[in-house]
């Protein structure tokens, strides 16, 4: 239940919107909870301002799940073609049990890409909705990220890490000289509260570092949960 709770609170705006040819979303979800509530994900793509080609071709690859986009059947890889002055917006059907994973979007030109997450009650009432931009990181990701973690006053920081490589990787998470490690299988992502990785981080405040132990690249985004407020924290 804790993992699902973390994901619900993860649906907040991440303030990163640079045009890129590779966009990685460390956390994606689609499907129905046990209580009948469900998630839908809408992928949105807009060509960059300096697009030179009349059409842009993008490949959307999902890891850990497949989705049915706009009734075209379930798949984990989609080819998307967008005109220079056009756009793309397609929603998943939530026609499966809840599945989570991560996504990569590779395009032939620079694009602005976002994932819009919508959470619904069993009766179809929309409960929450938010836009998540791609993780920071060049092609291949970075081997180290930093963010400010402030867990005072009952707050909790959640982090999602995507290992977009062909080997399992181990990541060291450190705050105030206290560390923990998490190992993630190849082409997989995980979402955890900081205290699940570093139990001594409760009530801590300081610079949080996330590093791959073998200097391999990866992707990460985070959020700070305090009561009814859920700001997303970009990692840099």
ROTORTI-261274 format. One line per 10 residues: number of its first residue (from 0); their letters; for each residue x, z, y of N, C-alpha, C, O, CB. Coordinates in steps of 0.001 Angstrom, whole numbers. Glycine has a CB too. Layout:
// ROTORTI-261274
NUM	a	X,Z,Y,X,Z,Y,X,Z,Y,X,Z,Y,X,Z,Y ~ ...
//
This chain:
// ROTORTI-261274
0	xxxxxxxxxx	824,0,-1188,0,0,0,868,0,1250,502,-591,2266,-937,1201,-1 ~ 2011,659,1175,2867,742,2359,3358,-628,2779,3440,-914,3973,4052,1659,2097 ~ 3688,-1487,1813,4175,-2819,2161,3090,-3608,2875,3373,-4329,3831,4645,-3571,906 ~ 1833,-3475,2412,743,-4186,3063,525,-3639,4470,291,-4405,5405,-548,-4074,2234 ~ 601,-2313,4625,438,-1718,5942,1492,-2235,6897,1197,-2542,8052,503,-200,5858 ~ 2723,-2331,6417,3794,-2861,7261,3462,-4271,7712,3658,-4618,8876,5136,-2845,6516 ~ 2955,-5094,6782,2694,-6471,7167,1573,-6560,8188,1661,-7354,9124,2354,-7301,5946 ~ 519,-5763,8032,-580,-5789,8996,-40,-5555,10401,-443,-6238,11342,-1647,-4729,8642 ~ 854,-4608,10546,1364,-4282,11853,2444,-5246,12318,2915,-5167,13453,1892,-2891,11853 ~ 2831,-6154,11434,3880,-7103,11788,3330,-8264,12600,4105,-9059,13131,4564,-7624,10536
10	xxxxxxxxxx	2023,-8380,12709,1436,-9552,13328,1375,-9409,14843,294,-9318,15424,50,-9799,12770 ~ 2538,-9389,15471,2643,-9201,16901,3499,-10313,17480,4264,-10948,16755,3231,-7815,17237 ~ 3380,-10551,18759,4114,-11644,19375,5601,-11335,19426,6006,-10277,19906,3585,-11920,20776 ~ 6408,-12257,18932,7852,-12167,19025,8319,-13020,20191,8050,-14221,20190,8526,-12609,17705 ~ 9010,-12464,21194,9327,-13212,22398,10510,-14150,22229,11524,-14003,22911,9599,-12268,23515 ~ 10386,-15109,21328,11407,-16122,21127,10701,-17457,21015,9864,-17627,20128,12278,-15825,19862 ~ 11007,-18408,21879,10281,-19666,21855,11195,-20836,22184,10762,-21784,22839,9117,-19623,22828 ~ 12448,-20793,21746,13361,-21888,21997,13022,-23077,21108,12597,-22914,19964,14804,-21445,21772 ~ 13221,-24293,21660,13053,-25488,20843,14215,-25578,19866,15374,-25423,20254,12966,-26768,21725 ~ 13901,-25830,18583,14916,-25878,17538,14559,-26956,16529,13397,-27346,16415,15056,-24508,16842
20	xxxxxxxxxx	15564,-27443,15792,15292,-28359,14687,15017,-27599,13402,14340,-28111,12510,16462,-29317,14487 ~ 15543,-26363,13297,15258,-25496,12153,14604,-24222,12653,15163,-23515,13492,16550,-25175,11352 ~ 13425,-23933,12138,12714,-22697,12458,12481,-21930,11162,12000,-22495,10180,11361,-22990,13191 ~ 12821,-20642,11160,12640,-19799,9980,11722,-18631,10347,11971,-17904,11309,14017,-19281,9440 ~ 10672,-18471,9574,9730,-17365,9745,9963,-16375,8608,9552,-16645,7480,8237,-17874,9763 ~ 10616,-15222,8871,10995,-14300,7792,9820,-13665,7045,10004,-13115,5959,11842,-13216,8355 ~ 8629,-13736,7611,7474,-13154,6915,6253,-14033,7123,5884,-14339,8257,7193,-11712,7413 ~ 5622,-14440,6017,4404,-15247,6031,3458,-14655,4992,3901,-14176,3948,4707,-16772,5736 ~ 2155,-14686,5277,1178,-14172,4304,-65,-15039,4283,-441,-15642,5288,798,-12717,4630 ~ -701,-15091,3110,-1964,-15805,2956,-2702,-15216,1756,-2102,-14958,713,-1731,-17345,2775
30	xxxxxxxxxx	-4002,-15007,1916,-4786,-14563,778,-5616,-13324,1035,-5711,-12827,2157,-3895,-14313,-358 ~ -6217,-12840,-46,-7239,-11804,22,-6713,-10471,-498,-6070,-10415,-1546,-8471,-12226,-770 ~ -6992,-9394,245,-6701,-8031,-193,-7723,-7599,-1246,-8727,-8272,-1477,-6709,-7051,1012 ~ -7435,-6447,-1881,-8354,-5895,-2866,-9702,-5522,-2280,-10709,-5551,-2987,-7745,-4696,-3507 ~ -9741,-5165,-976,-11006,-4773,-353,-11789,-5963,190,-12854,-5788,783,-10745,-3790,763 ~ -11273,-7163,-8,-11974,-8357,457,-11506,-8895,1787,-11833,-10028,2143,-13404,-8074,546 ~ -10741,-8102,2540,-10155,-8612,3768,-9110,-9671,3441,-8596,-9705,2323,-9532,-7470,4591 ~ -8793,-10527,4391,-7866,-11610,4070,-7082,-12081,5300,-7476,-11857,6444,-8627,-12782,3463 ~ -5966,-12736,5014,-5118,-13346,6035,-5205,-14861,5961,-5320,-15439,4880,-3663,-12887,5875 ~ -5148,-15491,7118,-4905,-16917,7224,-3711,-17135,8143,-3502,-16379,9092,-6162,-17665,7749
40	xxxxxxxxxx	-2933,-18170,7858,-1798,-18514,8702,-1998,-19932,9236,-2300,-20855,8480,-456,-18393,7915 ~ -1826,-20089,10529,-1877,-21405,11154,-484,-21756,11660,99,-21022,12457,-2920,-21440,12315 ~ 42,-22874,11195,1342,-23354,11663,1114,-24330,12816,315,-25259,12699,2148,-24035,10503 ~ 1820,-24115,13931,1642,-24934,15120,2997,-25485,15565,3978,-24747,15662,978,-24116,16258 ~ 3036,-26789,15834,4286,-27453,16205,4036,-28336,17420,3068,-29094,17465,4851,-28292,15020 ~ 4923,-28225,18402,4843,-29036,19611,6204,-29686,19842,7216,-28985,19818,4410,-28175,20846 ~ 6266,-31005,20066,7554,-31659,20298,8263,-31094,21524,7620,-30673,22486,7357,-33160,20461 ~ 9611,-31089,21481,10390,-30654,22627,10294,-31662,23759,9833,-32787,23565,11844,-30441,22232 ~ 10731,-31251,24943,10611,-32095,26127,11519,-33323,26070,11187,-34352,26658,10927,-31289,27363 ~ 12653,-33242,25377,13624,-34334,25363,13541,-35172,24093,14537,-35762,23674,15021,-33783,25515
50	xxxxxxxxxx	12367,-35228,23480,12207,-36005,22257,12448,-37487,22532,11847,-38060,23441,10805,-35792,21660 ~ 13321,-38100,21751,13670,-39504,21966,12933,-40450,21023,12763,-41626,21343,15156,-39691,21804 ~ 12499,-39963,19882,11833,-40811,18892,10326,-40835,19132,9760,-39850,19605,12137,-40316,17465 ~ 9669,-41954,18809,8210,-42013,18964,7472,-41096,17988,6347,-40675,18257,7730,-43440,18775 ~ 8109,-40788,16852,7513,-39863,15886,8552,-38848,15421,9751,-39127,15406,6932,-40633,14676 ~ 8081,-37693,15050,8933,-36612,14536,8470,-36299,13127,7272,-36169,12875,8873,-35329,15453 ~ 9412,-36180,12214,9098,-35804,10837,9618,-34401,10561,10790,-34110,10801,9704,-36817,9833 ~ 8753,-33538,10060,9120,-32155,9748,8803,-31856,8279,7856,-32401,7711,8372,-31160,10684 ~ 9595,-31001,7693,9343,-30509,6337,9130,-29003,6394,10023,-28255,6793,10520,-30867,5376 ~ 7956,-28570,5995,7621,-27154,5935,7743,-26703,4489,7050,-27221,3613,6188,-26879,6494
60	xxxxxxxxxx	8633,-25726,4231,8847,-25216,2878,8507,-23730,2862,8998,-22963,3691,10319,-25459,2405 ~ 7667,-23332,1916,7270,-21941,1751,7953,-21370,518,7990,-22010,-532,5730,-21810,1637 ~ 8494,-20163,649,9173,-19492,-454,8397,-18227,-816,8127,-17385,41,10650,-19152,-81 ~ 8045,-18104,-2091,7299,-16936,-2551,5800,-17138,-2579,5066,-16288,-3082,7612,-15774,-1689 ~ 5336,-18261,-2041,3906,-18538,-2040,3674,-20015,-1765,4532,-20712,-1223,3176,-17667,-996 ~ 2486,-20471,-2154,1991,-21774,-1755,723,-21549,-954,87,-20504,-1085,1735,-22700,-2989 ~ 347,-22515,-126,-877,-22371,656,-1652,-23684,649,-1090,-24763,465,-554,-21937,2107 ~ -2941,-23558,851,-3843,-24697,986,-4076,-24910,2475,-4819,-24153,3101,-5203,-24465,213 ~ -3454,-25925,3044,-3579,-26183,4478,-4725,-27148,4739,-4689,-28303,4314,-2264,-26747,5049 ~ -5743,-26663,5445,-6897,-27477,5852,-7538,-28230,4691,-7971,-29372,4848,-6477,-28464,6912
70	xxxxxxxxxx	-7598,-27580,3518,-8314,-28157,2389,-7602,-29276,1663,-8237,-30034,930,-9596,-28651,2845 ~ -6290,-29399,1850,-5540,-30479,1203,-4935,-30052,-133,-4142,-30796,-710,-4441,-30968,2126 ~ -5289,-28881,-629,-4758,-28405,-1898,-3548,-27511,-1704,-2850,-27601,-694,-4396,-29573,-2784 ~ -3306,-26646,-2681,-2213,-25679,-2570,-869,-26336,-2840,-727,-27097,-3797,-2429,-24515,-3537 ~ 117,-26043,-1998,1465,-26569,-2170,2429,-25638,-1458,2040,-24888,-563,1584,-28028,-1627 ~ 3690,-25692,-1863,4735,-24900,-1213,5635,-25755,-329,6535,-25228,324,5574,-24185,-2258 ~ 5405,-27070,-298,6172,-27952,583,5254,-29001,1183,4443,-29615,489,7335,-28625,-182 ~ 5401,-29196,2508,4546,-30123,3230,5398,-31014,4122,6331,-30537,4768,3492,-29364,4062 ~ 5086,-32291,4160,5712,-33224,5097,4748,-33474,6246,3584,-33815,6035,6102,-34565,4394 ~ 5242,-33302,7450,4399,-33358,8647,4958,-34418,9594,6154,-34422,9884,4325,-31963,9354
80	xxxxxxxxxx	4109,-35303,10069,4509,-36327,11036,3744,-36114,12335,2519,-35989,12334,4255,-37757,10475 ~ 4481,-36074,13444,3889,-35796,14746,4334,-36887,15725,5513,-37242,15755,4300,-34373,15261 ~ 3418,-37415,16514,3795,-38386,17534,4483,-37668,18698,4329,-36459,18873,2550,-39173,18031 ~ 5233,-38417,19477,6013,-37846,20573,5150,-37069,21557,5592,-36063,22113,6753,-38941,21305 ~ 3924,-37528,21774,3024,-36860,22715,1904,-36098,21994,876,-35781,22592,2420,-37885,23675 ~ 2115,-35807,20699,1092,-35137,19920,1425,-33691,19609,2262,-33077,20271,866,-35875,18653 ~ 764,-33155,18598,975,-31782,18158,504,-31660,16718,-116,-32574,16174,228,-30770,19079 ~ 806,-30520,16109,342,-30228,14759,-191,-28808,14734,447,-27891,15251,1480,-30416,13713 ~ -1359,-28625,14136,-1930,-27287,13935,-2751,-27322,12660,-3723,-28071,12567,-2808,-26835,15161 ~ -2370,-26519,11678,-3061,-26521,10390,-3118,-25115,9836,-2125,-24388,9869,-2368,-27464,9393
90	xxxxxxxxxx	-4285,-24726,9322,-4511,-23354,8864,-4600,-23271,7347,-5096,-24183,6687,-5781,-22796,9484 ~ -4109,-22158,6808,-4235,-21911,5376,-5653,-21460,5050,-6396,-21023,5929,-3211,-20855,4910 ~ -6018,-21573,3771,-7410,-21351,3370,-7706,-19933,2899,-8874,-19572,2755,-7771,-22305,2284 ~ -6676,-19114,2653,-6877,-17758,2119,-7736,-17805,858,-8655,-17001,702,-7538,-16844,3182 ~ -7441,-18743,-42,-8224,-18924,-1264,-7486,-18406,-2499,-7652,-18941,-3596,-8569,-20395,-1449 ~ -6671,-17366,-2318,-5904,-16775,-3397,-5746,-15283,-3129,-6043,-14812,-2031,-4523,-17467,-3542 ~ -5283,-14546,-4119,-4927,-13152,-3879,-3764,-13111,-2891,-2988,-14063,-2804,-4557,-12425,-5214 ~ -3641,-12025,-2156,-2644,-11945,-1091,-1250,-12258,-1619,-790,-11647,-2583,-2661,-10559,-447 ~ -589,-13208,-984,784,-13571,-1301,1601,-13526,-11,1105,-13869,1062,858,-14986,-1968 ~ 2854,-13098,-129,3740,-13065,1021,5051,-13750,672,5406,-13874,-500,3986,-11618,1483
100	xxxxxxxxxx	5756,-14186,1686,7048,-14830,1513,7613,-15186,2867,7355,-14496,3854,6933,-16080,628 ~ 8385,-16263,2922,8905,-16735,4204,8833,-18244,4240,8571,-18880,3219,10357,-16251,4436 ~ 9064,-18827,5409,8933,-20266,5565,10072,-20830,6392,10570,-20180,7311,7600,-20613,6205 ~ 10486,-22062,6053,11428,-22807,6882,10750,-24095,7328,9993,-24710,6577,12758,-23107,6111 ~ 11036,-24488,8559,10508,-25723,9111,11685,-26524,9654,12322,-26116,10626,9439,-25447,10224 ~ 11973,-27657,9031,13092,-28505,9432,12543,-29805,9999,11772,-30497,9334,14046,-28782,8234 ~ 12936,-30143,11228,12384,-31309,11916,13489,-32265,12359,14636,-31863,12551,11556,-30870,13125 ~ 13126,-33528,12517,14086,-34558,12905,14438,-34497,14380,15432,-35089,14800,13542,-35923,12573 ~ 13637,-33790,15179,13886,-33593,16607,13610,-32128,16943,13061,-31386,16129,12996,-34552,17481 ~ 13998,-31725,18151,13720,-30360,18593,12217,-30166,18781,11534,-31008,19364,14474,-30045,19905
110	xxxxxxxxxx	11717,-29035,18275,10300,-28711,18418,10146,-27237,18777,11043,-26425,18550,9523,-29040,17118 ~ 8999,-26920,19337,8578,-25531,19517,7624,-25218,18376,6598,-25884,18235,7898,-25292,20932 ~ 7938,-24223,17560,7125,-23925,16388,6686,-22463,16402,7444,-21571,16782,7903,-24240,15099 ~ 5458,-22245,15984,4893,-20900,15929,4031,-20767,14690,3515,-21755,14167,4070,-20588,17200 ~ 3882,-19548,14230,2940,-19240,13145,1907,-18266,13694,2257,-17184,14166,3678,-18637,11882 ~ 665,-18639,13634,-436,-17802,14108,-1065,-17118,12910,-1602,-17780,12022,-1495,-18638,14892 ~ -1001,-15790,12882,-1566,-15015,11779,-2916,-14445,12198,-3039,-13846,13266,-602,-13879,11349 ~ -3923,-14632,11356,-5264,-14117,11625,-5697,-13231,10460,-5604,-13624,9297,-6281,-15282,11845 ~ -6169,-12032,10788,-6603,-11070,9777,-8107,-10874,9903,-8612,-10580,10986,-5850,-9710,9928 ~ -8827,-11040,8783,-10282,-10985,8780,-10800,-9873,7866,-10170,-9535,6864,-10856,-12328,8347
120	xxxxxxxxxx	-11944,-9318,8223,-12655,-8405,7331,-13363,-9221,6252,-13450,-10445,6348,-13675,-7524,8122 ~ -13859,-8546,5240,-14526,-9206,4109,-15679,-10090,4566,-15932,-11137,3969,-15039,-8165,3119 ~ -16389,-9673,5630,-17547,-10439,6099,-17174,-11590,7026,-18050,-12254,7579,-18505,-9525,6807 ~ -15863,-11829,7197,-15420,-12934,8036,-15159,-12574,9483,-14761,-13432,10270,-16418,-14003,7991 ~ -15376,-11316,9848,-15095,-10878,11213,-13595,-10844,11450,-12853,-10243,10673,-15712,-9493,11483 ~ -13153,-11481,12510,-11728,-11484,12821,-11330,-10132,13408,-11890,-9694,14412,-11381,-12631,13804 ~ -10355,-9473,12772,-9924,-8138,13190,-8694,-8203,14085,-8601,-7466,15066,-9632,-7269,11971 ~ -7760,-9070,13759,-6531,-9154,14535,-5964,-10559,14444,-6190,-11284,13475,-5499,-8121,14047 ~ -5215,-10925,15489,-4583,-12239,15511,-3374,-12189,16419,-3424,-11576,17485,-5573,-13332,15976 ~ -2292,-12824,16014,-1092,-12824,16834,-212,-14011,16492,-289,-14564,15395,-320,-11523,16655
130	xxxxxxxxxx	621,-14395,17443,1563,-15492,17253,2950,-14935,16991,3402,-14030,17692,1578,-16426,18478 ~ 3627,-15472,15986,4996,-15069,15663,5890,-16290,15768,5660,-17294,15094,5085,-14431,14238 ~ 6907,-16207,16609,7871,-17291,16742,8969,-17132,15686,9059,-16101,15019,8478,-17314,18171 ~ 9782,-18144,15549,10825,-18122,14528,11895,-17089,14852,12055,-16681,16003,11459,-19502,14387 ~ 12630,-16669,13812,13733,-15734,13967,14851,-16365,14765,15030,-17583,14745,14247,-15274,12609 ~ 15612,-15528,15478,16847,-15997,16093,17838,-16343,14985,17722,-15850,13863,17440,-14924,17063 ~ 18809,-17190,15307,19806,-17572,14308,19994,-19071,14272,19016,-19819,14276,19407,-17067,12930 ~ 21236,-19520,14236,21527,-20940,14137,21173,-21431,12731,20700,-20654,11901,23017,-21222,14464 ~ 21401,-22714,12468,21188,-23244,11124,22072,-22463,10145,23288,-22386,10318,21501,-24781,11065 ~ 21450,-21896,9130,22169,-21026,8209,22044,-19557,8558,22420,-18693,7766,23611,-21405,8177
140	xxxxxxxxxx	21510,-19266,9753,21350,-17881,10171,22650,-17254,10644,23699,-17898,10628,20784,-17073,9046 ~ 22582,-16015,11059,23752,-15238,11455,24057,-14215,10373,23186,-13871,9574,23525,-14542,12824 ~ 25295,-13730,10346,25690,-12729,9349,25491,-11307,9848,25682,-10354,9094,27138,-12929,8956 ~ 25108,-11155,11114,24916,-9822,11687,23920,-9898,12832,23956,-10825,13641,26260,-9228,12175 ~ 23033,-8916,12892,22050,-8822,13967,22026,-7390,14497,22406,-6447,13803,20636,-9253,13473 ~ 21571,-7252,15745,21402,-5938,16345,20034,-5853,17023,19490,-6854,17489,22536,-5649,17359 ~ 19505,-4659,17065,18319,-4371,17861,18311,-2884,18162,19002,-2113,17497,17010,-4807,17126 ~ 17544,-2478,19147,17410,-1055,19465,16287,-469,18618,15167,-978,18622,17131,-837,20990 ~ 16591,590,17900,15592,1289,17093,15284,2628,17748,16191,3414,18023,16088,1487,15627 ~ 14017,2885,17993,13591,4155,18583,12435,4691,17745,11304,4220,17858,13170,3982,20092
150	xxxxxxxxxx	12728,5669,16915,11737,6208,15994,11237,7589,16423,10640,8325,15637,12322,6284,14597 ~ 11491,7918,17676,11038,9217,18177,9518,9219,18352,8888,8169,18474,11734,9557,19516 ~ 8956,10409,18361,7529,10556,18594,6650,9980,17505,5510,9594,17765,7178,9927,19870 ~ 7167,9917,16289,6374,9416,15182,6383,7910,15017,5662,7379,14172,4996,9864,15342 ~ 7191,7206,15814,7271,5747,15693,8043,5352,14451,8870,6111,13945,7928,5136,16933 ~ 7758,4149,13965,8494,3598,12828,8866,2152,13118,8057,1381,13634,7660,3696,11525 ~ 10105,1795,12780,10552,419,12915,10457,-270,11565,10960,241,10564,11994,354,13466 ~ 9815,-1426,11537,9769,-2239,10335,10637,-3464,10534,10699,-4008,11636,8321,-2641,9988 ~ 11312,-3908,9475,12144,-5101,9551,11814,-6031,8393,11551,-5585,7276,13642,-4729,9539 ~ 11831,-7339,8676,11662,-8363,7642,12944,-9176,7601,13399,-9672,8632,10407,-9281,7922
160	xxxxxxxxxx	13526,-9316,6422,14783,-10032,6220,14534,-11176,5254,13956,-10979,4185,15901,-9084,5686 ~ 14972,-12377,5630,14840,-13544,4757,16221,-13996,4298,17095,-14280,5116,14101,-14700,5482 ~ 16406,-14058,2994,17638,-14567,2390,17413,-16020,2009,16911,-16318,926,18060,-13718,1143 ~ 17789,-16921,2909,17569,-18346,2688,18811,-18990,2065,19289,-20019,2542,17205,-19047,4012 ~ 19325,-18377,1001,20485,-18916,286,20177,-18994,-1204,19125,-18536,-1650,21747,-18043,536 ~ 21088,-19569,-1967,20877,-19760,-3402,21391,-18608,-4258,21392,-18710,-5484,21537,-21027,-3839 ~ 21830,-17510,-3635,22346,-16359,-4370,21704,-15079,-3860,21305,-15019,-2697,23877,-16276,-4246 ~ 21593,-14050,-4701,21142,-12750,-4194,22156,-12206,-3208,23361,-12366,-3402,20923,-11746,-5349 ~ 21683,-11569,-2159,22570,-11032,-1133,22217,-9574,-842,21070,-9148,-981,22485,-11876,157 ~ 23242,-8827,-434,23049,-7421,-82,23293,-7250,1416,24236,-7811,1976,23999,-6497,-911
170	xxxxxxxxxx	22430,-6470,2045,22499,-6264,3488,22641,-4782,3782,21948,-3948,3199,21250,-6841,4191 ~ 23546,-4470,4690,23753,-3083,5105,23044,-2843,6427,23230,-3583,7393,25265,-2756,5228 ~ 22236,-1808,6452,21458,-1439,7625,22001,-108,8136,22030,875,7397,19922,-1346,7294 ~ 22431,-72,9398,23110,1113,9933,22523,1513,11272,22285,666,12133,24612,858,10076 ~ 22289,2809,11444,21903,3373,12728,22579,4732,12863,22467,5581,11979,20346,3495,12857 ~ 23281,4929,13975,23968,6197,14252,24865,6634,13094,24871,7802,12704,22947,7289,14546 ~ 25615,5684,12558,26585,5925,11480,25948,6283,10145,26654,6639,9202,27520,7023,11882 ~ 24629,6195,10051,23926,6435,8792,23476,5079,8255,22849,4304,8978,22701,7416,8985 ~ 23789,4789,6996,23547,3459,6453,22749,3482,5157,22671,4496,4463,24852,2761,6223 ~ 22170,2347,4861,21516,2100,3590,21656,626,3276,22000,-166,4153,20022,2533,3621
180	xxxxxxxxxx	21401,257,2064,21541,-1138,1662,20285,-1624,957,19570,-854,316,22760,-1317,754 ~ 20039,-2912,1090,18929,-3551,394,19430,-4883,-150,20086,-5641,566,17689,-3749,1342 ~ 19126,-5168,-1403,19513,-6423,-2038,18274,-7298,-2177,17230,-6847,-2648,20181,-6173,-3426 ~ 18403,-8555,-1762,17275,-9482,-1759,17627,-10684,-2624,18677,-11294,-2419,16913,-9926,-310 ~ 16787,-11039,-3577,17066,-12205,-4418,17156,-13485,-3604,16734,-13529,-2449,15994,-12352,-5483 ~ 17713,-14530,-4218,17850,-15830,-3559,16485,-16374,-3135,15496,-16232,-3853,18553,-16833,-4493 ~ 16450,-17007,-1941,15248,-17659,-1416,14041,-16725,-1422,12944,-17100,-1835,14935,-18907,-2226 ~ 14273,-15504,-955,13229,-14477,-945,13330,-13695,364,14384,-13652,997,13361,-13520,-2182 ~ 12227,-13084,753,12241,-12195,1914,11663,-10843,1521,10988,-10719,499,11443,-12808,3098 ~ 11933,-9838,2334,11368,-8510,2120,10995,-7896,3455,11672,-8129,4457,12359,-7601,1362
190	xxxxxxxxxx	9933,-7119,3480,9532,-6382,4666,9462,-4900,4341,8730,-4488,3441,8179,-6889,5198 ~ 10228,-4096,5078,10289,-2656,4809,10377,-1882,6114,10849,-2395,7128,11492,-2317,3904 ~ 9910,-630,6071,10182,279,7174,11642,712,7106,12224,802,6025,9232,1512,7133 ~ 12221,975,8263,13617,1389,8326,13878,2609,7456,14914,2694,6798,14016,1681,9762 ~ 12938,3561,7450,13143,4786,6676,13125,4542,5166,13595,5384,4401,12080,5803,7037 ~ 12592,3405,4730,12650,3067,3309,14051,2630,2904,14440,2764,1744,11643,1966,2983 ~ 14809,2104,3870,16184,1666,3601,17184,2747,3961,18156,2977,3241,16501,389,4375 ~ 16936,3416,5094,17807,4506,5565,16935,5748,5729,16408,5978,6817,18537,4132,6930 ~ 16769,6555,4679,15868,7710,4741,16191,8675,5879,15297,9354,6383,15913,8454,3436 ~ 17453,8743,6288,17825,9657,7360,17525,9149,8750,17930,9775,9730,19257,9962,7266
200	xxxxxxxxxx	16813,8012,8870,16568,7403,10180,15308,7911,10866,15005,7485,11980,16480,5917,10034 ~ 14566,8811,10227,13365,9349,10859,13731,10037,12178,14673,10828,12229,12645,10343,9909 ~ 12986,9733,13240,13181,10308,14583,14476,9867,15251,14850,10412,16289,13161,11813,14501 ~ 15170,8885,14670,16436,8431,15245,16195,7440,16378,15164,6769,16421,17317,7793,14164 ~ 17164,7353,17301,17171,6334,18328,18609,5847,18477,19538,6655,18495,16601,6878,19683 ~ 18797,4541,18583,20143,4001,18708,20159,2516,18402,19109,1899,18223,21102,4738,17785 ~ 21351,1944,18343,21508,534,18019,21488,367,16502,22288,967,15784,22823,-34,18622 ~ 20571,-448,16041,20460,-750,14619,21214,-2049,14346,21001,-3051,15029,18960,-862,14177 ~ 22085,-2030,13359,22776,-3248,12947,22369,-3595,11519,22212,-2721,10665,24320,-3081,13056 ~ 22204,-4886,11287,21881,-5403,9955,22927,-6449,9652,23033,-7445,10368,20410,-6000,9873
210	xxxxxxxxxx	23704,-6241,8597,24825,-7117,8284,24803,-7511,6816,24484,-6689,5956,26151,-6439,8632 ~ 25141,-8760,6524,25314,-9168,5140,26697,-8710,4685,27678,-8864,5412,25143,-10718,4974 ~ 26770,-8154,3498,28041,-7590,3029,29070,-8659,2697,30257,-8353,2586,27804,-6726,1810 ~ 28636,-9927,2532,29573,-11011,2224,29661,-12040,3351,30177,-13140,3152,29162,-11702,934 ~ 29152,-11679,4544,29192,-12536,5736,28324,-13788,5620,28504,-14728,6394,30612,-12946,6015 ~ 27396,-13820,4677,26470,-14945,4574,25395,-14836,5649,25093,-13744,6131,25827,-14999,3170 ~ 24824,-15976,6018,23797,-15984,7044,22430,-15590,6504,22137,-15776,5323,23721,-17341,7676 ~ 21602,-15046,7380,20241,-14671,7017,19401,-14630,8287,19898,-14938,9370,20209,-13296,6275 ~ 18136,-14252,8160,17213,-14222,9293,16445,-12902,9283,16163,-12350,8220,16233,-15430,9247 ~ 16108,-12397,10476,15425,-11103,10552,14578,-11013,11819,14933,-11579,12853,16446,-9950,10511
220	xxxxxxxxxx	13474,-10307,11732,12694,-9898,12888,12193,-8481,12626,12155,-8043,11476,11506,-10888,13163 ~ 11806,-7756,13686,11382,-6369,13520,10246,-5996,14437,9910,-6750,15350,12533,-5445,13756 ~ 9642,-4830,14207,8620,-4297,15089,8680,-2777,15106,9167,-2144,14170,7230,-4775,14655 ~ 8177,-2213,16188,8112,-766,16331,6642,-355,16346,5878,-772,17216,8847,-289,17628 ~ 6263,461,15379,4879,878,15226,4696,2285,15774,5318,3237,15303,4450,813,13754 ~ 3817,2401,16792,3485,3708,17365,1985,3763,17574,1467,3155,18511,4248,3960,18710 ~ 1286,4477,16719,-163,4573,16852,-804,3200,16865,-644,2424,15922,-534,5331,18116 ~ -1537,2896,17945,-2204,1609,18049,-1395,556,18779,-1927,-501,19119,-3504,1780,18731 ~ -125,818,19027,730,-135,19749,1790,-662,18794,2465,113,18118,1393,530,21000 ~ 1937,-1999,18740,2831,-2598,17756,3709,-3689,18368,3557,-4855,18006,2025,-3171,16607
230	xxxxxx	4621,-3352,19279,5480,-4393,19861,6518,-4911,18860,7097,-4137,18099,6191,-3851,21102 ~ 6744,-6225,18870,7746,-6830,18020,9100,-6766,18707,9194,-6930,19924,7372,-8281,17680 ~ 10137,-6531,17936,11490,-6440,18456,12339,-7587,17902,12595,-7636,16699,12117,-5075,18102 ~ 12775,-8505,18763,13664,-9560,18279,15030,-8996,17959,15501,-8079,18633,13786,-10686,19308 ~ 15665,-9534,16942,17037,-9148,16611,17970,-10194,17183,17687,-11390,17111,17238,-9001,15068 ~ 19095,-9748,17758,20026,-10652,18411,21421,-10498,17825,22349,-11184,18252,20050,-10401,19918
//
